[in-house]
Amino acid sequence: MMISVEEARARILAAFAATGGETVALSEAVGRVSAAPIVARLTQPPADVSAMDGYAVRAADGVAGARLRLIGSAPAGHPFAGEIGPGESVRIFTGSIVPAGGEAVLLQEDAAEAGGMVEVREAVRPGQHIRRQGQDFRAGDVVIPAAKRLTPRDIGLAAAANHPWLAVHRAPRVAILATGDEIALPGEPIPPGGIVSSNAHALAALVRQHGGVAVILPIAPDDAAAIAGAAAGVGGFDLLLTTGGASVGAHDLVQPALAACGMVVDFWRIAMRPGKPLMFGRLGATPVLGLPGNPVSAFICAVLFLLPALTRLRGLADAPLPRWTARSGTALRANDRRFDFLRARLEHRPDGLVASAFASQDSAVQSLLAQADALILRPPHAPALEAGGEVEIIRLDLAGV
């Protein structure tokens, strides 16, 4: 019996939890997910500092026409040790600590310095051009929450908060096993009637792009013992991903071969197109996701089911792929009981976004998959739709694929 796309997603996600934490150098943390809140170890700025180059003055003295005695200089990193008194000023620079008694910064272009005196040409306001102590954050503040994918901006913030090392979730490890007598690795001799194996490389790229570690196993021929042998060493992985051999043909041996090794199948076959013969189960402690052999089917199933699993493994909050609304650029026929995912090209027209399904939706045509901008979603039993009708889409660029 076929199950729905929604049920398949829910059952797959239920099998995964976030990986454990590890500590990595700050320079290696971008793209990883924080395993704990990142707390500031210091206050930033540590004291009141100047936001501009100029002169630190008392607010009462900073009136137009006043002449103030210059009593010192405070370059960044070299604070002035004294205190500014009435009628006095201190040369100051961006990032310099404001000396005691300083209540405003007179911009250098609003002043004239000569003979140890500073003439005020533009009146100042109290607090002008001063960054207050703790304006950015204070020691003990949570500057980055747990379960956040760390961006380059976060890395800069963590560095400012004085963290040379960060606790992050371990990157998920995915073993990828392509099966079939007919496939060969790119660049290797192709057997008679054979094809080049592309699935493993596309899936590995998808895993790596979404924060995982992908290990491509040697191709397993259509032999139960070979498939079982290839899967024997996956105990240290978070997921075994297989491609091919998932249907019901005489040479579709993945399911029986792994079942003989103890795999328990959760479900097999989904009411979707492409991608009906998708299998999910568990081999010992390792989840197994068996994708179809056709490259388009395998990739679309990976977008719909592998990416959510990676999201959970990485420690991120679950979030369905964002859906957008567009107008269909072509007429679409009525749908049957399967959920269709149609490859389509997007156009940004003056009257809105238009998604045009390719005329061919053959699950082996990779060139159209590479050209596609989106998937048009056609739920089960969707009625026929004329060109210009509204459709839901998944934008592949925004899905990170």
SEVO-339171 format. One record per atom (N, C-alpha, C): x, y, z. Coordinates in steps of 0.1 Angstrom, whole numbers, padded with zeros to 4 digits, always signed. Example, Ala and Ser with C-alpha at 12.3 -4.5 7.8 and 13.67 -1.06 7.14 Angstrom:
<lopas>
+0132-0057+0078;+0123-0045+0078;+0132-0033+0078;+0128-0022+0071;+0137-0011+0071;+0129+0000+0079;
</lopas>
This chain:
<lopas>
+0008-0012+0000;+0000+0000+0000;+0009+0012+0000;+0005+0022-0008;+0013+0035-0009;+0008+0044+0003;+0018+0051+0008;+0014+0061+0018;+0016+0075+0013;+0011+0085+0019;+0012+0099+0014;+0025+0105+0016;+0028+0115+0009;+0041+0123+0010;+0042+0128+0025;+0031+0134+0030;+0031+0139+0044;+0034+0129+0054;+0028+0117+0053;+0030+0106+0062;+0045+0101+0061;+0050+0100+0049;+0063+0095+0047;+0073+0105+0054;+0071+0118+0052;+0080+0127+0058;+0080+0126+0073;+0068+0125+0079;+0066+0124+0094;+0073+0112+0099;+0072+0101+0092;+0078+0088+0097;+0093+0088+0096;+0098+0095+0085;+0112+0096+0084;+0118+0105+0095;+0112+0116+0097;+0117+0125+0107;+0117+0119+0121;+0107+0111+0124;+0106+0105+0137;+0118+0096+0140;+0125+0092+0130;+0137+0083+0132;+0150+0090+0135;+0149+0104+0135;+0162+0111+0136;+0161+0121+0148;+0173+0123+0154;+0175+0133+0164;+0188+0140+0162;+0190+0151+0168;+0202+0159+0166;+0214+0151+0170;+0225+0153+0163;+0237+0146+0166;+0243+0153+0179;+0252+0146+0185;+0259+0151+0197;+0267+0163+0194;+0272+0170+0204;+0280+0182+0203;+0295+0179+0202;+0302+0188+0196;+0317+0187+0196;+0322+0202+0196;+0335+0203+0199;+0341+0216+0200;+0350+0218+0188;+0348+0230+0181;+0356+0232+0169;+0362+0246+0171;+0373+0249+0163;+0379+0262+0163;+0369+0272+0157;+0370+0284+0161;+0361+0294+0156;+0362+0295+0141;+0373+0294+0135;+0375+0294+0121;+0369+0283+0113;+0365+0272+0120;+0359+0261+0114;+0344+0260+0116;+0338+0270+0123;+0325+0268+0128;+0314+0274+0118;+0318+0281+0108;+0308+0287+0099;+0300+0276+0092;+0287+0277+0092;+0278+0267+0086;+0274+0256+0095;+0281+0255+0107;+0277+0245+0117;+0266+0251+0125;+0260+0242+0134;+0248+0246+0142;+0253+0246+0157;+0250+0257+0163;+0254+0259+0177;+0247+0248+0186;+0255+0241+0194;+0249+0231+0203;+0246+0236+0217;+0249+0248+0220;+0246+0255+0232;+0246+0270+0230;+0239+0277+0239;+0240+0292+0237;+0254+0297+0239;+0257+0307+0231;+0270+0313+0231;+0269+0326+0240;+0276+0326+0251;+0275+0337+0261;+0287+0346+0260;+0285+0359+0261;+0296+0368+0260;+0304+0367+0272;+0317+0367+0270;+0327+0366+0281;+0332+0379+0285;+0328+0390+0279;+0332+0403+0282;+0321+0413+0278;+0323+0425+0282;+0314+0436+0279;+0319+0444+0267;+0310+0447+0257;+0315+0454+0245;+0306+0466+0243;+0311+0478+0241;+0325+0481+0244;+0328+0480+0259;+0340+0478+0263;+0344+0476+0277;+0342+0489+0285;+0342+0500+0279;+0341+0513+0285;+0334+0523+0275;+0331+0535+0279;+0326+0545+0269;+0338+0548+0259;+0335+0547+0246;+0345+0549+0236;+0340+0559+0226;+0350+0565+0219;+0347+0575+0209;+0342+0568+0196;+0332+0573+0190;+0327+0568+0177;+0334+0575+0165;+0342+0586+0168;+0347+0594+0157;+0361+0599+0162;+0369+0605+0152;+0381+0612+0155;+0377+0626+0159;+0384+0631+0170;+0381+0645+0174;+0387+0648+0187;+0379+0655+0196;+0384+0659+0209;+0373+0656+0219;+0378+0650+0230;+0369+0647+0242;+0368+0660+0250;+0356+0665+0253;+0354+0677+0260;+0343+0675+0270;+0342+0685+0280;+0330+0686+0288;+0319+0692+0280;+0307+0688+0283;+0296+0693+0275;+0294+0708+0277;+0296+0713+0289;+0294+0727+0292;+0304+0735+0284;+0316+0729+0281;+0326+0737+0274;+0325+0737+0259;+0317+0728+0254;+0316+0726+0239;+0307+0736+0232;+0309+0749+0235;+0300+0759+0228;+0308+0765+0217;+0301+0770+0207;+0308+0776+0196;+0315+0788+0200;+0328+0789+0196;+0337+0800+0199;+0346+0797+0211;+0343+0787+0219;+0351+0784+0231;+0365+0780+0226;+0375+0783+0235;+0389+0779+0232;+0393+0770+0244;+0397+0758+0241;+0400+0748+0252;+0414+0744+0251;+0420+0742+0263;+0434+0738+0264;+0435+0724+0261;+0444+0720+0252;+0447+0706+0249;+0457+0700+0259;+0452+0690+0267;+0460+0685+0278;+0466+0671+0275;+0463+0665+0263;+0468+0652+0260;+0461+0645+0249;+0466+0633+0246;+0460+0625+0235;+0457+0611+0240;+0447+0605+0233;+0443+0591+0237;+0441+0583+0225;+0452+0578+0219;+0450+0569+0207;+0443+0556+0212;+0437+0549+0202;+0430+0537+0206;+0440+0527+0211;+0437+0521+0223;+0446+0512+0229;+0456+0519+0239;+0455+0532+0240;+0464+0539+0249;+0455+0550+0257;+0448+0545+0267;+0439+0555+0274;+0446+0566+0280;+0440+0578+0281;+0445+0589+0288;+0443+0587+0303;+0454+0589+0310;+0453+0586+0324;+0447+0596+0333;+0446+0608+0329;+0441+0619+0337;+0426+0621+0335;+0422+0633+0340;+0407+0637+0339;+0406+0650+0332;+0396+0652+0324;+0393+0664+0317;+0386+0674+0327;+0392+0685+0329;+0386+0695+0338;+0380+0706+0330;+0375+0717+0336;+0368+0728+0329;+0378+0735+0320;+0374+0738+0308;+0382+0745+0298;+0393+0736+0292;+0392+0723+0293;+0402+0714+0288;+0396+0704+0277;+0405+0698+0270;+0402+0688+0260;+0413+0678+0258;+0409+0667+0252;+0419+0656+0249;+0417+0651+0235;+0428+0651+0227;+0427+0645+0214;+0423+0630+0215;+0413+0627+0207;+0408+0613+0208;+0405+0608+0194;+0404+0594+0193;+0403+0588+0180;+0392+0577+0180;+0387+0573+0169;+0377+0562+0169;+0382+0550+0176;+0374+0546+0186;+0377+0534+0194;+0385+0537+0207;+0389+0550+0208;+0396+0554+0220;+0386+0554+0232;+0391+0551+0244;+0383+0552+0256;+0382+0567+0260;+0370+0571+0262;+0367+0585+0266;+0373+0588+0280;+0382+0597+0281;+0388+0600+0295;+0377+0604+0305;+0380+0602+0317;+0372+0607+0328;+0369+0622+0326;+0357+0626+0328;+0353+0640+0326;+0348+0643+0312;+0351+0635+0303;+0347+0637+0289;+0332+0634+0288;+0324+0643+0282;+0310+0641+0281;+0305+0642+0267;+0314+0645+0257;+0310+0646+0243;+0323+0645+0235;+0322+0642+0222;+0333+0642+0213;+0330+0653+0203;+0339+0663+0202;+0339+0674+0192;+0346+0668+0180;+0339+0668+0168;+0345+0663+0156;+0357+0671+0152;+0367+0665+0147;+0379+0672+0143;+0376+0683+0132;+0366+0680+0123;+0363+0689+0113;+0355+0701+0118;+0350+0700+0131;+0343+0711+0137;+0352+0718+0147;+0365+0717+0146;+0374+0723+0155;+0387+0728+0148;+0394+0737+0154;+0407+0741+0149;+0417+0741+0160;+0428+0734+0157;+0438+0732+0168;+0451+0741+0164;+0456+0748+0173;+0468+0756+0171;+0473+0761+0184;+0486+0759+0186;+0493+0764+0198;+0489+0758+0211;+0485+0745+0210;+0481+0738+0222;+0466+0742+0227;+0459+0749+0218;+0445+0752+0221;+0436+0747+0210;+0424+0744+0214;+0414+0739+0204;+0402+0748+0204;+0399+0754+0192;+0387+0762+0191;+0375+0754+0187;+0364+0756+0194;+0352+0749+0191;+0344+0757+0180;+0342+0752+0168;+0335+0758+0157;+0321+0754+0156;+0317+0743+0162;+0304+0738+0161;+0300+0732+0175;+0290+0737+0181;+0286+0733+0195;+0283+0718+0195;+0286+0712+0207;+0284+0697+0209;+0272+0695+0217;+0267+0683+0217;+0256+0679+0225;+0261+0669+0236;+0255+0668+0248;+0260+0658+0257;+0258+0644+0251;+0269+0636+0252;+0269+0622+0247;+0272+0621+0233;+0274+0632+0226;+0276+0632+0211;+0288+0624+0208;+0286+0614+0198;+0297+0606+0192;+0304+0597+0203;+0296+0593+0213;+0302+0584+0223;+0294+0571+0223;+0301+0560+0222;+0295+0547+0223;+0296+0542+0238;+0284+0540+0244;+0284+0537+0258;+0289+0523+0261;+0295+0521+0273;+0299+0508+0278;+0287+0498+0277;+0290+0487+0271;+0279+0476+0270;+0268+0479+0260;+0271+0489+0251;+0261+0492+0241;+0258+0480+0232;+0268+0473+0229;+0267+0461+0220;+0262+0449+0228;+0269+0445+0239;+0265+0434+0247;+0273+0435+0260;+0268+0428+0270;+0275+0427+0283;+0279+0413+0287;+0289+0412+0295;+0293+0399+0299;+0282+0391+0305;+0280+0379+0301;+0269+0370+0305;+0257+0371+0296;+0256+0380+0287;+0245+0380+0277;+0246+0368+0267;+0235+0362+0264;+0235+0353+0253;+0235+0360+0240;+0246+0359+0233;+0247+0366+0220;+0243+0358+0208;+0243+0345+0209;+0239+0336+0199;+0232+0324+0205;+0219+0321+0202;+0212+0311+0208;+0217+0297+0204;+0213+0287+0211;+0215+0273+0206;+0207+0270+0194;+0210+0260+0186;+0203+0255+0175;+0202+0266+0164;+0213+0273+0162;+0214+0283+0151;+0225+0280+0142;+0222+0280+0129;+0232+0278+0119;+0241+0291+0119;+0254+0288+0120;+0263+0300+0122;+0267+0306+0109;+0264+0318+0107;+0268+0326+0096;+0281+0333+0098;+0287+0338+0087;+0299+0346+0089;+0297+0358+0099;+0285+0364+0099;+0282+0374+0109;+0282+0369+0123;+0277+0357+0125;+0278+0351+0139;+0292+0348+0143;+0300+0344+0133;+0314+0341+0137;+0321+0354+0142;+0318+0365+0135;+0324+0377+0140;+0319+0381+0153;+0306+0379+0156;+0300+0382+0169;+0306+0373+0180;+0308+0360+0177;+0314+0351+0187;+0328+0355+0190;+0335+0359+0180;+0349+0364+0182;+0349+0376+0191;+0340+0385+0188;+0339+0398+0196;+0336+0394+0211;+0328+0383+0213;+0325+0379+0226;+0336+0371+0233;+0347+0370+0226;+0359+0363+0231;+0359+0348+0232;+0353+0342+0221;+0352+0327+0220;+0361+0322+0209;+0373+0316+0213;+0381+0310+0202;+0376+0296+0198;+0368+0290+0206;+0362+0277+0203;+0347+0277+0205;+0340+0269+0197;+0325+0269+0198;+0320+0255+0199;+0310+0253+0207;+0303+0240+0208;+0292+0239+0197;+0294+0229+0188;+0285+0228+0176;+0280+0213+0176;+0269+0211+0168;+0265+0197+0166;+0275+0191+0156;+0278+0178+0158;+0286+0171+0149;+0279+0170+0135;+0287+0172+0125;+0282+0171+0111;+0276+0157+0109;+0264+0155+0104;+0259+0142+0101;+0267+0135+0090;+0269+0122+0093;+0277+0113+0084;+0267+0104+0076;+0268+0106+0063;+0259+0098+0054;+0267+0089+0044;+0264+0076+0045;+0270+0067+0035;+0261+0066+0023;+0266+0066+0011;+0258+0066-0001;+0262+0053-0009;+0253+0045-0012;+0255+0032-0019;+0247+0032-0031;+0254+0033-0043;+0247+0031-0056;+0248+0016-0060;+0237+0011-0065;+0237-0003-0069;+0233-0005-0084;+0238-0016-0089;+0234-0019-0103;+0245-0024-0111;+0243-0035-0119;+0254-0040-0128;+0257-0030-0139;+0247-0022-0142;+0249-0013-0154;+0256+0000-0152;+0260+0003-0140;+0265+0016-0137;+0280+0016-0135;+0287+0027-0139;+0301+0028-0137;+0304+0042-0132;+0315+0044-0125;+0319+0057-0120;+0323+0066-0132;+0321+0079-0130;+0326+0088-0141;+0341+0086-0144;+0344+0085-0157;+0357+0083-0162;+0362+0068-0163;+0354+0059-0157;+0357+0045-0158;+0351+0038-0170;+0356+0027-0174;+0350+0020-0186;+0335+0017-0183;+0327+0019-0193;+0312+0017-0191;+0309+0003-0197;+0302-0005-0189;+0299-0018-0194;+0289-0018-0206;+0288-0028-0214;+0279-0029-0225;+0265-0026-0220;+0258-0017-0226;+0244-0013-0222;+0244-0006-0209;+0256-0001-0204;+0256+0006-0191;+0255+0021-0192;+0255+0027-0180;+0255+0041-0179;+0265+0046-0168;+0267+0059-0169;+0276+0065-0158;+0268+0067-0146;+0273+0064-0134;+0266+0066-0121;+0267+0081-0118;+0255+0087-0117;+0255+0102-0114;+0248+0104-0100;+0239+0095-0096;+0231+0097-0084;+0240+0099-0072;+0250+0090-0070;+0258+0091-0058;+0265+0105-0057;+0270+0110-0068;+0277+0123-0068;+0267+0134-0065;+0256+0134-0072;+0246+0145-0069;+0241+0144-0055;+0239+0133-0049;+0234+0132-0035;+0245+0136-0026;+0258+0132-0028;+0269+0136-0020;+0270+0151-0020;+0269+0157-0031;+0270+0172-0032;+0258+0178-0024;+0247+0172-0025;+0235+0177-0017;+0238+0176-0002;+0243+0165+0002;+0246+0163+0017;+0257+0173+0021;+0267+0175+0013;+0278+0184+0017;+0273+0198+0018;+0265+0202+0008;+0259+0216+0007;+0250+0219+0019;+0244+0208+0025;+0235+0210+0036;+0242+0206+0049;+0255+0207+0050;+0261+0205+0063;+0265+0191+0067;+0264+0182+0058;+0267+0168+0062;+0281+0164+0056;+0285+0152+0061;+0297+0146+0055;+0293+0134+0047;+0296+0133+0034;+0291+0123+0025;+0303+0113+0022;+0300+0101+0023;+0310+0090+0020;+0304+0082+0009;+0309+0082-0003;+0304+0074-0014;+0311+0060-0013;+0302+0050-0011;+0307+0036-0011;+0310+0031-0025;+0318+0020-0026;+0319+0014-0039;+0306+0009-0045;+0304+0010-0058;+0292+0006-0064;+0290-0009-0061;+0278-0013-0057;+0274-0027-0055;+0267-0032-0067;+0272-0044-0073;+0264-0050-0084;+0251-0056-0079;+0243-0060-0089;+0230-0066-0085;+0233-0080-0080;+0238-0081-0068;+0241-0093-0061;+0238-0091-0046;+0229-0099-0040;+0225-0098-0027;+0237-0098-0017;+0246-0107-0019;+0258-0107-0010;+0266-0095-0011;+0268-0089-0023;+0276-0077-0025;+0269-0065-0018;+0256-0065-0020;+0249-0053-0013;+0250-0055+0002;+0248-0067+0007;+0249-0069+0021;+0263-0065+0026;+0273-0069+0019;+0287-0067+0023;+0290-0052+0023;+0285-0045+0013;+0287-0030+0012;+0281-0023+0024;+0269-0028+0028;+0262-0022+0039;+0267-0026+0053;+0276-0035+0054;+0280-0041+0067;+0288-0031+0075;+0294-0021+0069;+0303-0012+0077;+0297+0001+0079;+0283+0002+0080;+0277+0016+0081;+0273+0019+0095;+0278+0011+0105;+0273+0013+0119;+0277+0027+0124;+0288+0033+0119;+0292+0046+0124;+0286+0058+0117;+0277+0055+0108;+0270+0066+0100;+0256+0069+0106;+0252+0081+0104;+0239+0085+0108;+0228+0081+0099;+0232+0078+0086;+0222+0074+0076;+0229+0066+0065;+0222+0056+0061;+0226+0049+0049;+0216+0053+0038;+0222+0058+0027;+0214+0063+0016;+0217+0053+0004;+0207+0046-0001;+0209+0038-0013;+0202+0043-0025;+0207+0040-0037;+0200+0044-0049;+0200+0032-0058;+0188+0030-0064;+0186+0018-0073;+0182+0006-0066;+0176-0003-0073;+0172-0016-0067;+0161-0016-0057;+0153-0005-0058;+0143-0003-0048;+0129-0007-0052;+0128-0011-0065;+0115-0015-0071;+0112-0029-0069;+0104-0035-0078;+0100-0049-0076;+0105-0058-0087;+0115-0054-0095;+0120-0062-0106;+0129-0073-0101;+0132-0082-0110;+0140-0094-0106;+0154-0090-0101;+0159-0078-0105;+0172-0074-0101;+0172-0063-0091;+0160-0061-0085;+0159-0051-0075;+0161-0058-0061;+0173-0058-0057;+0177-0066-0046;+0180-0059-0033;+0179-0046-0033;+0184-0038-0021;+0175-0042-0009;+0162-0042-0010;+0154-0045+0001;+0156-0059+0007;+0155-0070-0002;+0158-0083+0004;+0172-0085+0009;+0182-0079+0003;+0196-0081+0007;+0197-0075+0021;+0192-0063+0023;+0193-0056+0036;+0184-0063+0047;+0173-0068+0042;+0164-0075+0052;+0171-0087+0057;+0179-0094+0049;+0186-0106+0053;+0197-0102+0063;+0201-0089+0063;+0211-0085+0073;+0204-0079+0086;+0191-0080+0086;+0184-0075+0098;+0177-0062+0097;+0176-0056+0085;+0169-0044+0083;+0154-0046+0085;+0148-0037+0093;+0134-0036+0095;+0128-0025+0086;+0119-0028+0077;+0113-0018+0068;+0102-0011+0075;+0102+0002+0075;+0091+0010+0081;+0080+0011+0070;+0084+0016+0058;+0075+0017+0047;+0082+0016+0034;+0074+0013+0024;+0079+0012+0010;+0068+0016+0001;+0071+0025-0008;+0062+0030-0018;+0054+0042-0013;+0056+0053-0020;+0049+0066-0017;+0040+0070-0028;+0029+0076-0025;+0019+0080-0036;+0024+0094-0041;+0035+0093-0049;+0041+0105-0055;+0047+0102-0068;+0049+0112-0076;+0055+0110-0089;+0064+0122-0092;+0077+0120-0095;+0084+0108-0095;+0088+0103-0081;+0092+0091-0080;+0097+0086-0067;+0089+0076-0060;+0079+0070-0066;+0071+0060-0059;+0078+0049-0052;+0088+0042-0058;+0095+0031-0050;+0105+0036-0040;+0101+0044-0030;+0110+0048-0020;+0109+0040-0008;+0120+0036-0002;+0120+0027+0010;+0126+0034+0022;+0121+0031+0034;+0127+0036+0046;+0126+0025+0057;+0137+0024+0064;+0138+0014+0074;+0150+0016+0083;+0153+0006+0091;+0165+0007+0100;+0173-0006+0100;+0186-0004+0098;+0195-0015+0099;+0203-0014+0112;+0199-0021+0122;+0204-0019+0135;+0200-0005+0140;+0210+0003+0143;+0208+0016+0148;+0208+0027+0137;+0211+0022+0125;+0213+0031+0113;+0200+0032+0105;+0194+0044+0103;+0183+0045+0094;+0188+0043+0080;+0179+0038+0072;+0182+0035+0058;+0171+0042+0049;+0175+0050+0040;+0166+0056+0030;+0170+0051+0016;+0161+0043+0011;+0164+0037-0003;+0157+0045-0013;+0165+0052-0022;+0159+0060-0032;+0158+0053-0045;+0149+0057-0054;+0149+0051-0067;+0161+0053-0075;+0163+0045-0086;+0175+0046-0094;+0175+0057-0104;+0163+0060-0109;+0162+0071-0119;+0167+0084-0113;+0176+0091-0119;+0182+0103-0113;+0173+0114-0109;+0163+0117-0117;+0153+0127-0113;+0145+0123-0101;+0141+0110-0101;+0133+0105-0090;+0141+0106-0077;+0154+0101-0078;+0163+0101-0066;+0165+0115-0061;+0167+0124-0070;+0170+0138-0065;+0158+0144-0059;+0147+0143-0065;+0135+0150-0059;+0131+0143-0046;+0132+0130-0045;+0130+0123-0032;+0140+0128-0021;+0152+0131-0026;+0162+0136-0016;+0159+0150-0011;+0154+0158-0020;+0150+0172-0016;+0138+0171-0006;+0129+0162-0009;+0117+0161+0000;+0119+0154+0013;+0128+0144+0013;+0129+0136+0025;+0143+0136+0031;+0154+0136+0023;+0167+0137+0029;+0170+0150+0035;+0167+0161+0029;+0170+0174+0035;+0163+0176+0048;+0150+0173+0050;+0145+0174+0064;+0152+0165+0074;+0157+0153+0070;+0164+0145+0079;+0177+0151+0083;+0184+0157+0073;+0197+0164+0076;+0195+0176+0085;+0184+0183+0083;+0180+0195+0092;+0179+0190+0106;+0172+0180+0108;+0170+0175+0122;+0184+0170+0128;+0191+0162+0120;+0204+0157+0125;+0214+0169+0129;+0213+0179+0121;+0222+0190+0124;+0218+0198+0136;+0206+0196+0142;+0202+0203+0154;+0194+0215+0151;+0189+0217+0138;+0181+0228+0135;+0166+0225+0137;+0158+0235+0138;+0144+0233+0140;+0138+0229+0127;+0128+0220+0128;+0121+0215+0116;+0114+0226+0109;+0115+0226+0096;+0108+0236+0088;+0105+0230+0074;+0092+0229+0071;+0089+0224+0057;+0095+0233+0047;+0098+0227+0035;+0103+0236+0024;+0094+0247+0021;+0098+0259+0020;+0089+0270+0018;+0082+0269+0004;+0069+0272+0004;+0061+0271-0008;+0058+0285-0012;+0057+0287-0025;+0054+0300-0031;+0042+0298-0041;+0036+0309-0044;+0024+0309-0053;+0029+0315-0066;+0025+0309-0077;+0028+0314-0090;+0016+0311-0099;+0016+0316-0111;+0006+0313-0121;+0013+0303-0131;+0005+0293-0135;+0010+0283-0144;+0011+0288-0158;+0023+0286-0164;+0025+0290-0178;+0019+0281-0188;+0015+0269-0183;+0009+0259-0192;-0003+0253-0186;-0011+0247-0195;-0023+0239-0190;-0018+0226-0183;-0025+0223-0172;-0021+0210-0165;-0033+0201-0164;-0030+0188-0167;-0041+0179-0167;-0045+0175-0153;-0057+0169-0151;-0062+0165-0138;-0052+0154-0133;-0051+0154-0120;-0041+0145-0113;-0048+0132-0108;-0041+0121-0107;-0046+0109-0101;-0044+0109-0086;-0043+0098-0080;-0041+0097-0065;-0027+0100-0061;-0017+0102-0070;-0004+0104-0066;-0001+0119-0066;+0008+0124-0057;+0013+0138-0056;+0023+0140-0067;+0021+0149-0076;+0031+0151-0087;+0040+0163-0083;+0052+0162-0087;+0062+0172-0086;+0068+0175-0100;+0063+0186-0106;+0067+0188-0120;+0078+0198-0121;+0088+0194-0128;+0100+0204-0130;+0095+0215-0139;+0099+0227-0135;+0094+0239-0142;+0104+0250-0143;+0102+0259-0153;+0111+0271-0154;+0103+0283-0149;+0109+0292-0142;+0103+0304-0136;+0106+0316-0145;+0096+0325-0146;+0097+0338-0152;+0092+0348-0143;+0099+0359-0141;+0094+0371-0134;+0088+0381-0144;+0075+0380-0145;+0069+0389-0155;+0063+0401-0147;+0060+0412-0155;+0054+0424-0148;+0042+0421-0140;+0034+0411-0144;+0022+0408-0136;+0024+0396-0126;+0036+0392-0124;+0038+0382-0113;+0047+0371-0118;+0049+0361-0109;+0057+0349-0111;+0050+0339-0119;+0056+0334-0130;+0050+0323-0138;+0059+0311-0138;+0052+0299-0135;+0060+0286-0135;+0054+0278-0147;+0063+0275-0156;+0059+0267-0168;+0066+0253-0167;+0057+0243-0166;+0062+0229-0165;+0068+0225-0178;+0079+0218-0178;+0085+0212-0190;+0076+0202-0196;+0076+0202-0210;+0068+0192-0217;+0071+0178-0213;+0084+0175-0211;+0088+0162-0207;+0090+0161-0192;+0084+0152-0185;+0087+0150-0171;+0093+0136-0168;+0100+0131-0178;+0107+0118-0177;+0116+0118-0166;+0116+0108-0157;+0124+0108-0145;+0139+0104-0148;+0142+0102-0160;+0156+0100-0163;+0163+0111-0170;+0156+0122-0173;+0161+0133-0181;+0167+0143-0171;+0180+0142-0169;+0187+0151-0160;+0189+0165-0165;+0190+0167-0178;+0193+0180-0183;+0181+0190-0179;+0169+0185-0179;+0158+0193-0175;+0158+0196-0160;+0162+0186-0153;+0163+0188-0138;+0173+0199-0135;+0185+0199-0142;+0195+0209-0140;+0190+0223-0145;+0181+0224-0155;+0176+0236-0159;+0164+0241-0151;+0158+0233-0143;+0146+0236-0136;+0149+0247-0125;+0139+0256-0124;+0140+0266-0113;+0131+0262-0101;+0121+0254-0104;+0111+0251-0094;+0105+0238-0096;+0097+0233-0086;+0088+0221-0087;+0074+0227-0085;+0066+0224-0095;+0051+0227-0094;+0045+0215-0086;+0038+0219-0075;+0031+0209-0067;+0017+0206-0072;+0014+0194-0075;+0001+0190-0079;-0004+0179-0070;-0012+0183-0060;-0017+0173-0050;-0026+0162-0056;-0027+0151-0049;-0036+0141-0054;-0050+0146-0058;-0055+0141-0069;-0068+0144-0074;-0070+0159-0077;-0059+0166-0079;-0060+0180-0083;-0068+0181-0097;-0077+0190-0098;-0084+0191-0111;-0076+0197-0122;-0080+0195-0134;-0073+0201-0145;-0072+0216-0143;-0061+0222-0148;-0059+0237-0146;-0055+0243-0160;-0062+0254-0163;-0058+0261-0175;-0046+0270-0173;-0039+0273-0184;-0028+0282-0183;-0032+0295-0176;-0024+0300-0167;-0028+0312-0160;-0034+0309-0146;-0037+0297-0144;-0043+0293-0130;-0032+0293-0120;-0036+0294-0107;-0026+0295-0096;-0021+0281-0092;-0008+0280-0090;-0002+0268-0085;+0008+0271-0073;+0010+0261-0065;+0021+0262-0055;+0033+0256-0060;+0045+0262-0057;+0058+0258-0061;+0067+0257-0050;+0078+0249-0052;+0090+0249-0043;+0101+0255-0052;+0106+0266-0048;+0118+0272-0055;+0131+0265-0052;+0137+0259-0062;+0149+0251-0059;+0160+0259-0054;+0161+0272-0059;+0172+0280-0054;+0171+0283-0039;+0158+0286-0035;+0156+0289-0020;+0157+0276-0012;+0155+0265-0018;+0157+0252-0010;+0171+0248-0009;+0180+0256-0015;+0194+0253-0014;+0199+0242-0023;+0192+0240-0035;+0196+0229-0044;+0197+0235-0058;
</lopas>
